[in-house]
Amino acid sequence: MSSSDAPQLAPTRRLVIGGALAIGLSPVATAGGRRDTLIAGSYTREGGPGLLTLAHSARGWRRIALADGIRNASFGVCSVTGLRYLVDEQEHGAIGIYDRDLRRLAVLPTLGADPCHVALRGDGGALAVANYSSGTVTHWRLDPATGLPIGQPQSISHAGYAPAGGVQAPHAHWVGWVADGSLLHSVDLGADAILAHDIDPGTGRCRATAIAYRAPAGSGPRHLVRNPHRPVAYLISELSNTVTLLDAQADGTFSARAILSTLPADFVGKSAAAHIAINRRGTRLYVSNRGHDSIAVFALSAHGDITPIQHVACGGHWPRMFLLREDAGELLVANEHSGDIGQLVVRPDGRLGAATPIASVPGIAFLAT
């Protein structure tokens, strides 16, 4: 591993600041003894504080601490051992590895610009990042014992997969591993495609890349989620404001079964679909609409078919991401442009209640527990 590719190991202090933050406050235990905390990432270029922790008390959610070393934490994942992998979305992209207390263990260059999504392989042995502006995917082999990278990363370019006529350049926006880790999928907004990267199980290197699904031209596919019980997936497209029901084939390709709008039929104006999530039972699907500023709720049949059943105001402006917390019976929305978190109660039938603002975080882009 060259010095430019090596992870920068550095201890990180946790900053606890005064004013709006409660100095020295520890995460508050709930009535059942469980500590209820949130991790919130924000864009400093939009006035955000970076990466912070919020804790719940009888007085609601309170900001308690800032984590050093990351400015634009727009997405992240957590391993089964509690390690967090958080992107720093900027021109010279980076990803930070943090322990349970948000102490930074390593910083890795993503070899691309504006990393916006990250995926951890199910066995914890590999990590992948989508670099939006450079249209590339970078992946690492990880030591399962430490969660840190082994050897050099590999960068995979989406060049050559732009639409005919070159209307847009490739813009990688999502990555995800298949269950056995043999394939890495990526969704590219500029190329209007889902790509499949064949990963060698011995070396961990990508052997070939092919188109797994060609989306309608100009639709701008953004994120994908798999049904936990059926061989189907759901793809949201940012520019066309649609959700596509995809049948997942054994060879890693997808075929479209249906395409539905994420917006109400009578809506007039500009909007951009952003985030998607599915409940554990595989019966409800949720999508955020930036512009219409809503969460769309879809019912899923036993065969995975999709039917719109509700649109609910998100409680703010520009819902970039949301966190579905089924055990808590709530959906928390990161409203980026209004700089706040909206709470929507998830009813027993999966429908949502009206939004209630619960915390202010300027430039918020990401939420996690």
C-alpha positions as CSV (number, residue, x, y, z in Angstrom):
1,M,0.0,0.0,0.0
2,S,1.4,3.4,-1.0
3,S,1.5,6.3,1.4
4,S,-1.2,8.1,-0.6
5,D,-3.5,5.1,-0.3
6,A,-2.7,4.1,3.3
7,P,-5.4,4.9,6.0
8,Q,-4.4,7.8,8.2
9,L,-4.7,6.5,11.7
10,A,-5.3,9.3,14.2
11,P,-7.0,9.5,17.5
12,T,-9.9,11.9,17.6
13,R,-11.1,14.0,20.5
14,R,-14.9,14.5,21.0
15,L,-15.8,18.1,21.2
16,V,-18.6,19.1,23.6
17,I,-19.6,22.7,23.1
18,G,-21.7,25.1,25.1
19,G,-24.7,27.1,24.2
20,A,-27.2,24.9,22.3
21,L,-25.2,21.8,23.3
22,A,-25.4,20.4,26.8
23,I,-21.9,20.2,28.2
24,G,-20.9,16.9,29.6
25,L,-24.3,15.3,29.1
26,S,-24.3,11.6,28.5
27,P,-26.8,9.8,26.3
28,V,-30.0,9.4,28.3
29,A,-31.5,6.0,29.1
30,T,-35.1,5.3,28.2
31,A,-37.6,3.9,30.7
32,G,-36.5,0.4,29.6
33,G,-32.9,1.2,30.3
34,R,-31.9,1.6,26.6
35,R,-29.8,4.5,25.6
36,D,-31.6,6.4,22.8
37,T,-29.2,8.3,20.7
38,L,-29.0,9.5,17.1
39,I,-26.1,10.2,14.8
40,A,-26.7,13.2,12.5
41,G,-24.5,14.2,9.5
42,S,-24.7,17.6,7.9
43,Y,-23.1,19.8,5.2
44,T,-20.8,22.4,6.7
45,R,-21.1,24.2,3.3
46,E,-24.8,24.7,4.2
47,G,-24.0,25.9,7.8
48,G,-24.1,22.5,9.4
49,P,-22.0,21.5,12.3
50,G,-20.6,18.3,10.6
51,L,-21.2,15.1,12.5
52,L,-22.9,15.2,15.8
53,T,-24.7,13.0,18.4
54,L,-28.2,13.7,19.7
55,A,-29.7,12.1,22.9
56,H,-33.3,11.7,23.9
57,S,-34.6,12.9,27.3
58,A,-37.9,13.9,28.8
59,R,-37.3,17.3,27.2
60,G,-36.9,15.8,23.7
61,W,-33.8,15.4,21.5
62,R,-30.8,17.4,22.5
63,R,-27.5,17.9,20.7
64,I,-24.7,16.7,23.0
65,A,-21.4,16.3,21.1
66,L,-19.6,16.9,17.9
67,A,-17.2,14.4,16.3
68,D,-14.0,15.8,15.0
69,G,-12.5,15.2,11.6
70,I,-15.5,15.0,9.2
71,R,-17.2,18.0,7.6
72,N,-19.8,16.7,5.1
73,A,-21.1,13.4,6.6
74,S,-23.9,12.7,4.0
75,F,-24.1,8.9,4.5
76,G,-22.8,6.0,6.5
77,V,-23.2,2.4,7.6
78,C,-22.6,0.6,10.9
79,S,-21.0,-2.9,11.2
80,V,-22.3,-5.6,13.6
81,T,-19.3,-4.8,15.8
82,G,-20.3,-1.1,16.1
83,L,-17.8,0.4,13.7
84,R,-19.1,3.3,11.6
85,Y,-18.0,4.1,8.0
86,L,-19.0,7.7,7.2
87,V,-18.3,9.5,3.9
88,D,-17.0,13.0,3.8
89,E,-18.7,14.4,0.6
90,Q,-16.2,16.8,-0.9
91,E,-14.1,17.2,-4.0
92,H,-11.3,15.1,-2.6
93,G,-13.6,12.4,-1.2
94,A,-12.8,10.6,2.0
95,I,-14.4,8.0,4.3
96,G,-13.8,7.9,8.0
97,I,-13.9,4.8,10.2
98,Y,-15.1,5.4,13.7
99,D,-15.6,3.3,16.9
100,R,-18.8,3.1,19.0
101,D,-17.9,6.4,20.7
102,L,-17.2,8.2,17.4
103,R,-13.4,8.1,18.0
104,R,-11.8,8.2,14.5
105,L,-9.7,5.1,13.8
106,A,-8.8,5.8,10.1
107,V,-9.4,8.1,7.2
108,L,-9.3,6.7,3.7
109,P,-9.3,8.6,0.4
110,T,-12.2,7.4,-1.8
111,L,-10.2,8.0,-5.0
112,G,-13.1,10.1,-6.3
113,A,-15.1,13.3,-5.9
114,D,-18.2,13.7,-3.7
115,P,-18.7,10.2,-2.2
116,C,-22.4,10.0,-1.3
117,H,-23.2,6.4,-0.5
118,V,-21.4,3.4,1.2
119,A,-22.2,-0.3,1.6
120,L,-20.6,-2.9,3.8
121,R,-20.6,-6.5,2.7
122,G,-22.7,-8.8,4.9
123,D,-19.7,-10.7,6.3
124,G,-17.9,-7.4,7.1
125,G,-15.1,-8.3,4.7
126,A,-15.5,-5.6,2.1
127,L,-16.6,-2.0,1.8
128,A,-17.7,0.0,-1.3
129,V,-18.3,3.7,-1.9
130,A,-20.1,5.6,-4.7
131,N,-18.3,8.7,-5.8
132,Y,-21.0,10.9,-7.4
133,S,-19.1,13.6,-9.3
134,S,-16.4,11.4,-10.7
135,G,-18.8,8.6,-11.6
136,T,-16.7,5.9,-9.9
137,V,-17.0,3.2,-7.3
138,T,-14.2,2.4,-4.9
139,H,-14.0,-0.8,-2.9
140,W,-11.7,-2.2,-0.2
141,R,-11.2,-5.6,1.3
142,L,-11.5,-5.4,5.1
143,D,-10.0,-7.3,8.0
144,P,-13.1,-8.8,9.7
145,A,-11.3,-8.7,13.0
146,T,-10.5,-5.0,13.0
147,G,-12.8,-3.6,10.3
148,L,-9.8,-1.8,8.7
149,P,-8.7,-2.1,5.1
150,I,-6.4,-4.8,3.7
151,G,-4.2,-3.9,0.7
152,Q,-5.0,-1.3,-1.9
153,P,-8.5,-0.2,-2.9
154,Q,-9.8,-0.7,-6.4
155,S,-11.5,2.1,-8.3
156,I,-14.1,1.2,-10.9
157,S,-15.0,3.8,-13.5
158,H,-18.5,4.1,-14.9
159,A,-17.0,5.9,-18.0
160,G,-18.5,4.4,-21.2
161,Y,-21.9,3.9,-19.6
162,A,-23.3,7.4,-20.2
163,P,-26.6,7.7,-22.3
164,A,-26.3,7.9,-26.0
165,G,-25.4,11.4,-27.1
166,G,-23.6,12.1,-23.8
167,V,-26.4,14.2,-22.3
168,Q,-24.9,13.6,-18.8
169,A,-21.7,12.1,-17.5
170,P,-21.8,9.1,-15.2
171,H,-22.8,9.9,-11.6
172,A,-22.6,7.0,-9.2
173,H,-25.2,7.4,-6.5
174,W,-25.7,4.1,-4.7
175,V,-23.8,0.8,-4.1
176,G,-25.0,-2.5,-2.6
177,W,-23.7,-6.1,-2.3
178,V,-25.6,-9.2,-3.2
179,A,-26.1,-11.6,-0.4
180,D,-23.1,-13.9,-1.1
181,G,-20.8,-11.0,-2.0
182,S,-20.1,-12.2,-5.5
183,L,-21.6,-9.1,-7.1
184,L,-21.5,-5.5,-6.3
185,H,-24.3,-3.4,-7.8
186,S,-24.1,0.4,-8.4
187,V,-26.8,2.8,-9.4
188,D,-25.7,5.6,-11.7
189,L,-27.9,8.7,-12.1
190,G,-26.1,10.1,-15.2
191,A,-25.8,6.7,-17.0
192,D,-29.5,5.8,-16.4
193,A,-28.4,2.4,-15.3
194,I,-27.8,-0.2,-12.6
195,L,-24.3,-1.7,-13.1
196,A,-23.2,-5.2,-11.9
197,H,-19.5,-5.6,-10.9
198,D,-18.3,-9.2,-10.8
199,I,-16.0,-9.6,-7.8
200,D,-13.3,-12.3,-7.7
201,P,-13.8,-14.2,-4.4
202,G,-10.1,-15.0,-4.1
203,T,-8.6,-11.6,-4.8
204,G,-11.5,-9.4,-4.0
205,R,-10.9,-7.5,-7.3
206,C,-13.5,-6.6,-9.9
207,R,-13.2,-8.8,-12.9
208,A,-15.8,-7.3,-15.2
209,T,-18.6,-4.8,-15.2
210,A,-21.9,-5.0,-17.2
211,I,-25.3,-3.3,-17.3
212,A,-27.7,-5.0,-15.0
213,Y,-30.7,-2.8,-15.9
214,R,-31.1,0.1,-18.3
215,A,-33.5,2.7,-16.9
216,P,-35.6,5.0,-19.1
217,A,-33.5,7.8,-20.6
218,G,-33.3,10.9,-18.5
219,S,-35.0,9.2,-15.5
220,G,-31.9,9.6,-13.2
221,P,-31.9,6.5,-11.1
222,R,-30.7,7.2,-7.6
223,H,-31.2,4.6,-4.9
224,L,-32.3,0.9,-4.7
225,V,-33.7,-1.3,-1.9
226,R,-34.3,-5.0,-2.0
227,N,-37.4,-6.7,-0.6
228,P,-36.3,-8.8,2.4
229,H,-38.5,-11.8,1.5
230,R,-38.8,-11.9,-2.3
231,P,-36.5,-11.7,-5.3
232,V,-37.6,-8.2,-6.1
233,A,-36.1,-4.7,-5.7
234,Y,-37.4,-1.1,-5.9
235,L,-35.5,1.6,-7.7
236,I,-36.2,5.3,-7.2
237,S,-35.3,7.7,-10.0
238,E,-34.6,11.3,-9.0
239,L,-35.3,13.1,-12.2
240,S,-38.5,11.3,-13.3
241,N,-39.9,11.0,-9.7
242,T,-40.7,7.4,-10.1
243,V,-40.3,4.1,-8.3
244,T,-39.6,1.0,-10.4
245,L,-40.5,-2.5,-9.3
246,L,-37.7,-4.8,-10.5
247,D,-37.6,-8.6,-10.7
248,A,-34.1,-9.7,-9.6
249,Q,-32.7,-12.4,-11.8
250,A,-30.2,-15.2,-10.7
251,D,-27.5,-13.7,-13.0
252,G,-27.6,-10.3,-11.2
253,T,-29.6,-8.5,-13.8
254,F,-33.0,-6.9,-13.3
255,S,-36.2,-6.6,-15.3
256,A,-38.9,-4.0,-14.8
257,R,-42.4,-5.1,-13.9
258,A,-43.9,-1.7,-13.2
259,I,-43.1,2.0,-12.9
260,L,-45.1,4.3,-10.7
261,S,-44.9,8.0,-9.8
262,T,-43.8,9.0,-6.3
263,L,-45.9,12.2,-6.5
264,P,-49.7,12.8,-6.3
265,A,-51.4,12.9,-9.6
266,D,-52.5,16.6,-9.2
267,F,-49.1,17.9,-8.1
268,V,-47.7,20.7,-10.3
269,G,-44.1,21.9,-9.7
270,K,-40.5,20.7,-9.5
271,S,-39.6,17.8,-7.2
272,A,-36.8,15.3,-7.0
273,A,-37.2,11.8,-5.4
274,A,-34.4,11.2,-2.8
275,H,-34.5,8.3,-0.3
276,I,-36.2,4.9,-0.2
277,A,-36.7,2.3,2.6
278,I,-38.8,-0.8,3.1
279,N,-40.1,-2.2,6.4
280,R,-39.0,-5.6,7.8
281,R,-42.1,-7.4,6.8
282,G,-41.8,-6.3,3.2
283,T,-45.3,-4.8,3.2
284,R,-44.7,-1.1,3.1
285,L,-42.3,1.1,1.0
286,Y,-41.4,4.7,1.8
287,V,-40.0,7.3,-0.5
288,S,-39.1,11.0,0.1
289,N,-39.9,13.8,-2.4
290,R,-37.8,16.9,-2.3
291,G,-39.9,19.8,-3.6
292,H,-43.2,18.3,-2.9
293,D,-41.7,17.9,0.5
294,S,-43.5,14.6,1.4
295,I,-43.1,11.0,2.2
296,A,-44.9,8.7,-0.2
297,V,-46.2,5.4,1.3
298,F,-46.7,2.3,-0.9
299,A,-48.4,-1.0,0.0
300,L,-46.6,-4.1,-1.2
301,S,-48.4,-7.3,-2.1
302,A,-47.3,-10.9,-1.3
303,H,-45.7,-10.9,-4.8
304,G,-44.0,-7.5,-4.3
305,D,-46.5,-5.5,-6.4
306,I,-46.6,-1.9,-5.4
307,T,-49.7,0.4,-4.8
308,P,-49.5,4.1,-3.6
309,I,-51.6,4.6,-0.5
310,Q,-50.5,7.9,1.1
311,H,-48.5,11.1,0.8
312,V,-47.7,12.9,4.1
313,A,-45.9,16.3,4.5
314,C,-42.4,15.8,5.8
315,G,-42.5,18.7,8.3
316,G,-39.8,20.7,6.6
317,H,-38.1,21.4,3.2
318,W,-36.1,19.1,1.1
319,P,-36.3,15.7,2.8
320,R,-32.9,14.3,1.6
321,M,-33.0,11.2,3.8
322,F,-35.1,9.5,6.5
323,L,-34.6,6.9,9.1
324,L,-37.3,4.2,9.6
325,R,-37.3,3.2,13.3
326,E,-39.9,0.4,13.4
327,D,-39.1,-0.6,17.0
328,A,-39.8,3.0,18.1
329,G,-42.8,3.4,15.8
330,E,-41.5,6.4,14.0
331,L,-39.9,7.7,10.8
332,L,-37.4,10.5,11.3
333,V,-36.8,12.9,8.3
334,A,-33.6,14.8,7.6
335,N,-35.0,18.0,6.0
336,E,-31.8,19.5,4.5
337,H,-32.8,23.0,3.4
338,S,-35.0,23.8,6.4
339,G,-32.3,22.4,8.7
340,D,-34.5,20.2,10.9
341,I,-35.6,16.7,11.8
342,G,-39.3,15.8,11.4
343,Q,-40.9,12.9,13.3
344,L,-43.7,11.0,11.8
345,V,-45.5,8.3,13.8
346,V,-45.7,4.9,12.0
347,R,-49.1,3.5,12.6
348,P,-49.8,-0.2,13.0
349,D,-50.9,-0.4,9.3
350,G,-47.7,1.2,8.1
351,R,-49.3,4.6,7.3
352,L,-47.8,7.7,8.7
353,G,-49.1,10.4,11.1
354,A,-48.5,14.1,10.8
355,A,-44.9,15.4,11.1
356,T,-43.7,17.0,14.3
357,P,-40.3,18.9,14.4
358,I,-38.0,17.5,17.1
359,A,-34.6,19.0,16.5
360,S,-32.8,21.7,14.5
361,V,-29.6,20.7,12.6
362,P,-28.7,23.1,9.7
363,G,-27.8,21.3,6.5
364,I,-28.8,17.9,7.8
365,A,-28.3,15.1,5.2
366,F,-28.0,11.9,7.2
367,L,-29.5,10.1,10.2
368,A,-28.5,6.8,12.0
369,T,-28.9,5.1,15.3
